[in-house]
Amino acid sequence: MDLSDLNRAPATGATIAPQAAAAGDMPAEIARWRDVVLTLGAEISVPLTAALERVQSLALTGRIGRTSLRALGEEIQQVRIAGMIGQQLVRLASGQLRQNHERVRLTDMLKHVLNHRARETRARGLEVKQVFKPEDVIVDASLLFSLFNAVLAWALEHAHSSIELRTNTKTWPAHARVACRFAYRAQDEHV
């Protein structure tokens, strides 16, 4: 299990009450949440330990190579993302997740996410091809931003050369679509 398995977590607004846990009313739900918390802890501790080892090496030698510095940045980014996911899980489990529906232009949101991750995209040497048609949707803007950010993070992690982001409209039933395409790089091919 990794954090991408969160779609199996309890539905929005689900809470784990101490009384119910003590009474044994929700053992499967508690086990799922325990697994999620354990996974979150591992996704924080593993890259954080690697980052700490790099910092300790830097403290001893006073030098850090470009590759090691880039790896340190990636490890810190992994911890940051896991921490943000942890915050979202708290909102989900406490029932505080409330969507605010508003009209959002997909093109603007995608461009905002691309600008937000531009430095990382350049550092990985990837080109992002944008094929956008102006599409408006009614959605919670922060959730859409999180979704697009997660899609781009996933694509940056696995892309081999370039990434294509495309928006269009499906005519029946009418709704906007976003597509992300890239040449996949297997996990053991990472540098």
C-alpha positions in Angstrom: 0.0 0.0 0.0 1.2 3.5 -0.7 -0.5 6.9 -0.6 -2.0 6.3 -4.0 -4.2 3.7 -2.4 -6.2 6.3 -0.5 -9.2 5.7 -2.7 -9.9 2.8 -0.5 -10.1 5.0 2.6 -13.4 5.7 4.3 -15.8 8.2 2.6 -15.7 12.0 3.4 -17.0 12.8 6.8 -16.1 9.4 8.3 -14.7 9.6 11.8 -13.2 7.1 14.1 -14.8 7.6 17.4 -12.9 6.2 20.5 -16.1 4.7 21.8 -16.8 2.8 18.5 -13.2 1.6 18.4 -13.4 0.4 22.0 -16.7 -1.3 21.2 -15.3 -3.0 18.1 -17.9 -1.5 15.8 -15.5 -0.6 13.0 -12.5 -2.9 13.0 -12.1 -2.9 9.2 -12.3 0.9 9.1 -9.8 1.2 12.0 -7.4 -1.2 10.2 -7.6 0.8 7.0 -6.8 4.0 8.8 -4.0 2.3 10.7 -2.6 1.2 7.4 -2.9 4.7 6.0 -1.1 6.2 9.0 1.6 3.6 8.9 2.1 4.3 5.2 2.2 8.0 5.7 4.8 7.6 8.4 6.9 5.5 6.1 6.6 7.9 3.3 7.8 10.7 5.6 10.5 8.8 7.5 12.3 7.1 4.5 13.1 10.3 2.5 13.6 12.3 5.7 16.2 9.8 6.9 18.0 9.9 3.5 17.9 13.7 3.6 19.3 13.7 7.1 22.2 11.5 6.0 23.0 13.9 3.2 22.9 16.9 5.6 25.2 15.0 8.0 27.6 14.2 5.1 27.6 17.9 4.1 28.3 18.9 7.7 31.3 16.5 7.8 32.8 17.3 4.4 31.6 20.9 3.9 30.8 20.0 0.3 27.8 18.7 -1.6 27.7 17.7 -5.3 25.0 18.8 -7.7 23.5 15.3 -7.9 23.4 15.0 -4.1 21.9 18.4 -3.8 19.2 17.6 -6.3 18.5 14.3 -4.4 18.2 16.2 -1.2 15.7 18.6 -2.7 13.6 15.7 -4.0 13.7 14.0 -0.6 12.5 17.1 1.1 9.8 17.6 -1.5 8.6 14.0 -0.9 8.3 14.7 2.8 6.5 18.0 2.1 3.9 16.2 -0.1 3.4 13.4 2.5 2.9 16.1 5.1 0.3 17.9 3.0 -1.5 14.5 2.4 -1.5 14.0 6.2 -3.2 17.4 6.6 -5.8 16.4 4.0 -6.4 13.1 5.8 -7.0 14.9 9.1 -9.6 17.1 7.3 -11.2 14.0 5.7 -11.3 12.0 8.9 -12.6 14.8 11.0 -15.5 15.6 8.6 -14.2 19.1 8.0 -13.9 18.6 4.3 -16.4 21.0 2.7 -16.4 21.7 -1.0 -16.9 25.2 -2.2 -18.3 25.0 -5.8 -17.3 27.8 -8.1 -16.7 28.4 -11.8 -13.1 27.6 -12.7 -11.4 27.8 -16.1 -9.4 24.5 -16.5 -6.8 26.2 -18.7 -6.0 28.8 -16.0 -5.8 26.2 -13.3 -3.5 24.0 -15.3 -1.2 26.9 -16.2 -1.1 27.9 -12.5 0.0 24.4 -11.6 2.6 24.3 -14.4 4.0 27.7 -13.2 4.0 26.3 -9.6 6.1 23.3 -10.7 8.1 25.0 -13.5 11.5 24.8 -11.7 11.1 21.1 -11.0 10.0 20.5 -14.6 13.1 22.3 -15.9 15.4 20.5 -13.4 14.2 17.2 -14.8 14.7 18.4 -18.3 11.2 17.7 -19.4 9.1 19.6 -21.9 5.4 20.1 -21.2 3.3 20.5 -24.3 0.0 22.4 -23.7 -3.0 21.8 -25.9 -5.7 23.8 -24.2 -9.1 24.7 -25.3 -11.0 27.1 -22.9 -13.2 25.0 -20.7 -15.1 26.1 -17.6 -16.2 23.7 -14.9 -18.0 24.1 -11.6 -15.7 22.6 -9.0 -13.9 23.2 -5.7 -10.9 25.1 -6.8 -8.5 23.9 -4.1 -9.4 20.3 -4.7 -8.9 20.8 -8.5 -5.5 22.4 -7.9 -4.5 19.4 -5.6 -5.7 17.0 -8.3 -3.7 18.7 -11.1 -0.7 19.0 -8.8 -0.8 15.3 -8.0 -1.2 14.4 -11.7 1.8 16.6 -12.7 3.9 15.2 -9.8 3.1 11.7 -11.0 3.9 12.5 -14.6 7.2 14.3 -13.6 8.2 11.2 -11.6 7.5 8.8 -14.4 7.9 10.7 -17.7 10.7 9.8 -20.0 11.0 12.8 -22.3 7.9 15.1 -22.5 4.5 15.5 -21.1 1.4 16.5 -23.0 -1.6 18.1 -21.2 -4.8 18.6 -23.2 -8.2 19.9 -22.4 -11.3 19.4 -24.6 -15.1 18.8 -24.3 -16.9 15.6 -24.7 -20.2 16.4 -26.4 -22.5 13.8 -25.1 -23.1 14.1 -22.2 -21.4 17.5 -22.3 -18.4 17.7 -19.9 -14.9 19.0 -20.0 -12.0 16.5 -20.0 -8.3 16.8 -19.1 -5.8 14.3 -20.5 -2.2 13.8 -19.5 0.1 11.7 -21.8 3.8 10.9 -21.5 6.3 8.2 -22.4 6.6 6.1 -19.2 9.9 5.4 -17.6 10.0 2.3 -15.4 11.0 2.7 -11.7 14.4 1.0 -12.2 15.3 3.4 -14.9 15.4 6.5 -12.6 18.7 8.3 -12.3 
